[in-house]
């Protein structure tokens, strides 16, 4: 129940998120795309793509990936961006120490 309350409060406070810097966002996306473009041929050349079969991936695995993508990334990033404006940087940096403990506790 506490998790749903936290999520609700997070959504309510999302209007405080500052708009992203478009130049920085574009540069980051270009770097990520360049990394992916460099990794794909290397994986194909070393035979890593031949060993992968989508039929071997279970529905539970796909749902887990979707859950982590949505809640782990989107909600976590939104909370981090909101907190950048809501608290000091030194206090915000404690997330690096707290998150692993919370992850182990939730598991």
Long-range contacts (C-beta under 8 A, 24 or more apart in sequence): 7-75, 10-75, 10-78, 10-79, 10-82, 13-82, 13-86, 14-78, 14-82, 16-82, 16-85, 16-86, 17-78, 17-81, 17-82, 17-85, 18-81, 18-84, 18-85
